[in-house]
Amino acid sequence: MAKHGGISKPIADNSTSTEAATVPQEPRKIYGIVKYGDPILEKSTSPVTRFDAELEELCRDMFATMYSAQGVGLAAPQIGKAVRVAVVDVTSGKNPEARIVLANPEIIHAEGEKREEEGCLSVPGFRGYVIRPQFVTVRAQNARGEVFEIRGEDLLARAFCHEIDHLNGILFLQHLSLLKRDLIKRRIKKLKKKGEW
């Protein structure tokens, strides 16, 4: 079972060749994931205003960091950057065309409801059921600043909502019942006391 930047689903390895493993990849920076308790995770981010090589590099590094952590989504605050950009790939790197950069994203349409279990790379080891829209349409910019709209369903819709929440300073914990949230917070507090967080 893979940890999906917030969402856990079993992923079957349907690959039939080792081609992806043998293609030389440019080395990427792997960032440490910021954990719950760091104030950056609970602050709104600043809009992206410069679409340049530096942003493209950041996005490539975010994908590498996300794949390294076995996630399907990663927002800039999760690597300590207060900028409004997130990356999503619900194929966990199996399909390069599924890589989505969301700069300055906003949800412009949502419909349906689905209650599924979520987790978060910034809250490792903890999960909870969250109600999210089943379908969402997002308007965003890519790493070159081009505006686009994309519709997501089920896991992709959930990933969009989860990462956009991060950009607004909202963690999935805030969608849980007060009882579940307090239980998780108490457990994290104990882990901090032991030096394990």
C-alpha positions in Angstrom: 0.0 0.0 0.0 1.5 3.3 -1.0 1.2 6.6 0.9 -0.4 9.0 -1.5 0.5 12.5 -0.5 -2.6 12.4 1.5 -4.5 9.4 0.1 -3.7 5.7 0.4 -4.8 3.3 -2.2 -3.2 0.0 -3.1 -1.3 0.4 -6.4 -0.7 -2.5 -8.6 2.6 -2.5 -10.6 1.4 -3.0 -14.1 4.7 -2.2 -15.7 5.9 -4.8 -18.2 9.3 -3.4 -18.9 12.3 -1.9 -17.1 12.6 0.9 -19.6 11.7 3.6 -17.0 14.3 2.3 -14.6 17.1 2.4 -17.2 16.5 5.9 -18.6 19.2 8.1 -17.0 17.5 10.8 -14.9 18.9 14.2 -14.1 19.7 14.3 -10.4 17.0 16.2 -8.4 17.0 17.8 -5.0 15.0 15.8 -2.5 13.5 18.1 0.2 12.7 17.0 3.7 9.0 17.0 4.3 7.8 19.6 6.9 5.8 17.9 9.7 2.6 19.0 11.5 3.5 21.6 14.1 5.6 23.7 11.8 3.7 27.1 11.5 4.3 27.3 7.7 1.7 24.5 7.3 -1.0 26.7 8.8 -0.4 29.8 6.8 -1.8 30.9 3.4 0.8 31.0 0.6 1.8 33.9 -1.6 0.8 33.8 -5.3 3.4 32.8 -7.9 4.3 35.9 -9.8 7.5 34.8 -11.6 7.3 31.9 -14.1 10.9 31.2 -14.8 13.6 28.5 -14.8 13.7 28.7 -11.0 10.1 27.8 -10.7 10.4 24.9 -13.2 13.4 23.6 -11.2 11.4 23.8 -8.0 8.5 21.9 -9.6 10.9 19.1 -10.8 12.4 18.9 -7.3 8.9 18.7 -5.8 7.9 15.8 -8.1 11.1 14.0 -7.1 10.5 14.7 -3.4 6.9 13.5 -3.7 7.9 10.3 -5.5 10.6 9.6 -2.9 8.0 9.9 -0.1 5.5 7.7 -2.1 3.0 10.5 -2.4 0.6 11.5 -5.1 0.5 15.2 -4.2 2.8 17.7 -2.6 2.3 21.4 -1.9 5.2 23.9 -1.5 4.5 24.6 2.2 5.3 20.9 2.8 8.9 21.6 1.8 9.1 24.9 3.7 8.2 27.2 0.9 5.3 29.6 1.3 4.5 29.9 -2.4 1.2 28.9 -4.1 2.3 25.9 -6.1 1.6 22.2 -5.8 2.3 19.1 -7.9 0.1 16.1 -8.4 0.5 12.7 -10.0 -2.0 10.0 -9.0 0.0 7.4 -11.1 3.0 7.7 -8.7 5.3 8.4 -11.6 4.2 5.5 -13.8 2.7 7.9 -16.4 4.8 11.0 -17.1 1.8 12.6 -18.8 -0.1 12.5 -15.5 2.3 15.0 -13.9 0.3 18.1 -13.0 1.8 21.4 -11.8 -0.8 23.7 -10.1 0.4 27.3 -9.7 -2.1 29.7 -8.2 -4.9 27.0 -8.4 -8.5 27.6 -7.5 -11.4 25.2 -7.5 -14.0 26.7 -9.8 -16.6 23.9 -9.7 -17.3 21.0 -7.3 -20.0 18.3 -7.3 -20.9 15.2 -5.5 -19.5 13.9 -2.2 -17.2 11.0 -1.3 -16.0 9.9 2.1 -12.6 8.3 1.9 -9.6 7.7 4.1 -6.8 10.3 3.8 -3.4 10.8 5.3 -0.7 13.4 4.6 3.0 13.3 4.1 3.2 16.1 6.7 1.3 14.0 9.3 3.0 10.6 8.8 1.4 7.6 10.3 -2.1 9.1 10.9 -5.2 8.7 8.8 -8.8 9.7 8.9 -12.0 9.7 6.8 -12.6 13.0 5.0 -15.6 14.0 2.9 -14.4 15.7 -0.4 -16.2 16.5 -3.7 -16.3 13.5 -6.1 -15.6 15.8 -9.0 -13.8 19.2 -9.1 -12.7 21.6 -11.8 -9.5 23.5 -11.1 -8.2 26.6 -12.9 -4.5 27.1 -12.5 -1.3 28.0 -14.3 1.5 25.6 -15.3 5.2 26.2 -14.6 5.4 28.5 -17.7 2.4 30.6 -16.5 -0.1 29.3 -19.0 -3.6 29.2 -17.6 -5.5 25.9 -17.9 -8.5 24.1 -16.5 -8.6 20.5 -15.4 -11.3 18.3 -14.1 -10.6 15.6 -11.6 -12.6 12.7 -10.4 -12.3 10.5 -7.3 -8.6 10.2 -6.3 -7.5 13.0 -8.6 -10.3 15.3 -7.3 -9.3 14.4 -3.7 -5.6 15.1 -4.4 -6.5 18.5 -5.9 -8.6 19.5 -2.9 -6.0 18.2 -0.4 -3.1 20.1 -2.0 -5.1 23.3 -2.5 -6.1 23.1 1.2 -2.3 23.0 2.0 -1.9 26.2 -0.1 -4.6 27.9 2.1 -3.0 26.8 5.3 -5.5 24.0 5.9 -4.5 20.4 6.9 -6.7 17.4 6.4 -6.9 17.2 10.2 -9.2 20.2 10.2 -11.8 18.1 8.2 -11.8 15.3 10.9 -14.2 15.1 13.8 -13.1 17.0 16.9 -12.6 13.7 18.7 -10.4 12.2 16.0 -8.4 15.4 15.6 -7.7 15.7 19.4 -6.7 12.0 19.5 -4.1 12.5 16.7 -2.8 15.7 18.3 -2.3 14.0 21.6 -0.4 11.2 20.0 1.8 13.6 18.1 2.4 15.5 21.3 3.6 12.2 22.9 5.8 11.5 19.9 7.4 15.0 20.2 8.1 14.4 23.9 9.9 11.2 23.0 11.9 13.0 20.2 10.2 10.9 17.6 8.5 13.7 15.7 
